[in-house]
Amino acid sequence: MNTVPAHPVEPGAARRPGRTNATRQKLFDASMSLIGERGPASVTVDEIAAAAGVSKGTVYYNFGSKSELVGALLEYGVQELQTKLAAAHPSTDALTALESMVGALLDFFVDYPSFAQLLVSEMWRTPSEWRETLTMMRERLVRVFSTAVLRVADEHAVDSELDPNAVSGALFGATFVMGLDRQVFHPERSRDAALAAVMTVMRGYLR
């Protein structure tokens, strides 16, 4: 994030971290809603500032540009998701732990629908201004799933001809698609039904 003010700011503002953090949170919330619904190109800095209840100069002071704001928003959301996935790792059977992770990702779509749409749309958009950043973020998330899948392979009999990394990618992708499909096309589908459908990927991996 750019910490150099692009516009004049109130003297001493940088010495009030509590206020700065609260302002950034408001900007994140406003951006998550606007950009998630309409896409980055359709939202202006003026709209973000108005929705957050701050001045346009505050947006530039905290993030430097709209592009940096979107990049920071993506990073913020992915960190939130990683935290939720880590918290969903119960010290039980590996398959149960993995199922909890899948459920946590499905819940993330429900809790942060606008961010989920932004992440999915930009992750598969070609070209995307944040393609390189998103690729690294995706790899971080898939590694979390890979660790869980490898644990399943250690504790259960699995198909040795299948690459665990490929299984992890398939599971991650299936959860993303199911989460988005449930959000956009089938809101009536229950969490349990969505979770059971995604876990068929792992059932096919077990022997």
C-alpha positions as CSV (number, residue, x, y, z in Angstrom):
1,M,0.0,0.0,0.0
2,N,1.2,3.5,-0.7
3,T,1.7,5.4,2.5
4,V,2.8,8.7,0.9
5,P,-0.1,11.2,0.8
6,A,-1.2,12.0,-2.8
7,H,-3.3,14.9,-1.4
8,P,-2.9,17.2,1.5
9,V,-4.0,15.6,4.8
10,E,-4.8,16.9,8.2
11,P,-1.6,17.5,10.3
12,G,-0.9,14.7,12.6
13,A,-3.2,12.2,10.9
14,A,-0.5,9.7,10.4
15,R,0.1,9.7,14.2
16,R,-3.4,8.4,14.9
17,P,-3.3,4.7,13.8
18,G,-6.6,4.0,15.4
19,R,-8.4,6.6,13.3
20,T,-6.5,5.5,10.2
21,N,-7.4,1.8,10.7
22,A,-11.1,2.7,11.2
23,T,-11.0,4.8,8.1
24,R,-9.4,2.0,6.1
25,Q,-12.1,-0.4,7.3
26,K,-14.8,2.0,6.2
27,L,-13.2,2.2,2.8
28,F,-12.8,-1.5,2.5
29,D,-16.5,-2.0,3.4
30,A,-17.7,0.6,0.9
31,S,-15.4,-0.7,-1.9
32,M,-16.3,-4.3,-1.2
33,S,-20.0,-3.5,-1.8
34,L,-19.6,-1.2,-4.8
35,I,-16.9,-3.0,-6.7
36,G,-18.2,-6.4,-5.9
37,E,-21.6,-5.5,-7.4
38,R,-20.5,-3.5,-10.4
39,G,-16.8,-4.3,-11.1
40,P,-13.7,-2.1,-10.6
41,A,-14.0,-0.3,-13.9
42,S,-17.6,1.0,-13.2
43,V,-16.9,2.5,-9.7
44,T,-15.3,5.9,-9.2
45,V,-13.1,7.1,-6.3
46,D,-15.8,9.8,-5.6
47,E,-18.4,7.0,-5.2
48,I,-16.2,5.0,-2.9
49,A,-15.5,8.1,-0.8
50,A,-19.2,9.0,-0.6
51,A,-20.2,5.5,0.4
52,A,-17.5,5.4,3.1
53,G,-18.4,8.9,4.4
54,V,-14.9,10.3,3.8
55,S,-13.3,12.8,1.5
56,K,-11.8,11.9,-1.9
57,G,-8.4,13.0,-0.6
58,T,-8.7,10.4,2.2
59,V,-9.0,7.6,-0.3
60,Y,-5.8,8.8,-2.0
61,Y,-4.0,9.2,1.3
62,N,-4.8,5.7,2.4
63,F,-4.3,3.9,-0.9
64,G,-2.7,6.1,-3.4
65,S,-5.1,5.2,-6.3
66,K,-8.2,3.2,-7.0
67,S,-6.0,0.5,-8.5
68,E,-4.1,0.2,-5.2
69,L,-7.4,0.2,-3.3
70,V,-8.7,-2.8,-5.3
71,G,-5.4,-4.6,-4.9
72,A,-5.5,-4.0,-1.1
73,L,-9.2,-5.1,-1.0
74,L,-8.3,-8.4,-2.7
75,E,-5.4,-9.0,-0.3
76,Y,-7.6,-8.1,2.7
77,G,-10.3,-10.5,1.6
78,V,-7.9,-13.4,0.9
79,Q,-6.3,-12.9,4.3
80,E,-9.7,-13.0,5.9
81,L,-10.5,-16.2,4.0
82,Q,-7.1,-17.8,5.0
83,T,-7.9,-17.0,8.6
84,K,-11.3,-18.7,8.3
85,L,-9.8,-21.8,6.6
86,A,-7.2,-22.1,9.3
87,A,-9.8,-21.8,12.1
88,A,-11.8,-24.6,10.4
89,H,-9.0,-27.1,10.9
90,P,-10.3,-29.2,13.8
91,S,-7.9,-31.7,15.4
92,T,-10.0,-34.7,14.3
93,D,-9.9,-37.1,11.4
94,A,-8.3,-35.6,8.3
95,L,-11.3,-36.0,6.1
96,T,-13.5,-34.3,8.7
97,A,-11.0,-31.4,8.9
98,L,-11.0,-31.0,5.1
99,E,-14.8,-31.0,5.0
100,S,-14.8,-28.3,7.6
101,M,-12.5,-26.2,5.4
102,V,-14.8,-26.7,2.4
103,G,-17.7,-25.6,4.6
104,A,-15.8,-22.5,5.7
105,L,-15.1,-21.5,2.0
106,L,-18.8,-21.9,1.2
107,D,-19.7,-19.8,4.3
108,F,-17.3,-17.2,3.1
109,F,-19.3,-16.7,-0.1
110,V,-22.4,-16.1,2.1
111,D,-20.7,-13.8,4.5
112,Y,-18.9,-11.7,1.8
113,P,-21.0,-12.1,-1.4
114,S,-19.7,-8.9,-3.1
115,F,-16.0,-9.7,-2.4
116,A,-16.6,-13.3,-3.6
117,Q,-18.0,-12.0,-6.9
118,L,-15.0,-9.6,-7.3
119,L,-12.5,-12.3,-6.5
120,V,-14.0,-14.8,-8.9
121,S,-14.6,-12.3,-11.8
122,E,-11.0,-10.9,-11.6
123,M,-9.4,-14.3,-11.0
124,W,-10.6,-15.7,-14.3
125,R,-10.6,-12.4,-16.3
126,T,-8.1,-12.2,-19.1
127,P,-6.3,-9.8,-19.0
128,S,-6.8,-8.5,-15.5
129,E,-4.8,-5.6,-14.0
130,W,-4.4,-7.7,-10.9
131,R,-3.7,-11.0,-12.7
132,E,-0.2,-11.6,-11.2
133,T,-1.4,-10.7,-7.7
134,L,-4.5,-12.9,-8.0
135,T,-2.4,-15.8,-9.2
136,M,-0.2,-15.6,-6.1
137,M,-3.3,-15.3,-3.9
138,R,-4.8,-18.4,-5.6
139,E,-1.7,-20.4,-5.0
140,R,-1.7,-19.5,-1.3
141,L,-5.3,-20.7,-1.0
142,V,-4.7,-23.9,-3.0
143,R,-1.7,-24.6,-0.8
144,V,-4.0,-24.6,2.3
145,F,-6.2,-27.1,0.6
146,S,-3.1,-29.2,-0.5
147,T,-1.9,-29.5,3.0
148,A,-5.3,-30.8,4.1
149,V,-5.5,-33.2,1.1
150,L,-2.0,-34.6,1.8
151,R,-3.1,-35.2,5.4
152,V,-6.1,-37.2,4.1
153,A,-3.7,-39.2,2.0
154,D,-1.6,-40.0,5.1
155,E,-4.5,-41.2,7.1
156,H,-6.7,-42.9,4.5
157,A,-6.3,-45.2,1.5
158,V,-6.4,-43.0,-1.7
159,D,-5.9,-43.5,-5.4
160,S,-2.1,-43.4,-5.8
161,E,-2.4,-42.6,-9.5
162,L,-3.9,-39.3,-8.8
163,D,-1.7,-36.3,-8.1
164,P,-2.7,-34.8,-4.7
165,N,-2.0,-31.3,-6.0
166,A,-4.4,-31.9,-8.9
167,V,-7.0,-33.2,-6.4
168,S,-6.5,-30.1,-4.3
169,G,-7.0,-27.8,-7.3
170,A,-10.1,-29.7,-8.3
171,L,-11.5,-29.5,-4.8
172,F,-10.7,-25.8,-4.5
173,G,-12.2,-25.0,-7.9
174,A,-15.4,-27.1,-7.3
175,T,-15.9,-25.2,-4.0
176,F,-15.6,-21.9,-5.7
177,V,-18.0,-22.8,-8.5
178,M,-20.5,-24.3,-6.1
179,G,-20.3,-21.2,-3.8
180,L,-20.9,-18.9,-6.7
181,D,-23.6,-21.0,-8.3
182,R,-25.4,-21.2,-5.0
183,Q,-25.1,-17.4,-4.5
184,V,-26.2,-16.4,-8.0
185,F,-28.4,-19.2,-9.4
186,H,-29.5,-21.5,-6.5
187,P,-29.9,-19.6,-3.3
188,E,-32.4,-22.2,-2.2
189,R,-29.6,-24.9,-2.1
190,S,-28.7,-25.7,1.5
191,R,-25.2,-25.5,2.8
192,D,-25.3,-29.3,3.6
193,A,-26.4,-30.1,0.0
194,A,-23.6,-27.9,-1.5
195,L,-21.0,-29.3,0.9
196,A,-22.0,-32.9,0.1
197,A,-21.8,-32.2,-3.7
198,V,-18.3,-30.7,-3.4
199,M,-17.0,-33.6,-1.2
200,T,-17.8,-36.0,-4.0
201,V,-14.4,-35.0,-5.4
202,M,-12.7,-36.4,-2.3
203,R,-15.0,-39.5,-2.2
204,G,-13.6,-40.3,-5.7
205,Y,-10.1,-39.9,-4.4
206,L,-10.6,-42.4,-1.5
207,R,-10.0,-46.1,-1.9
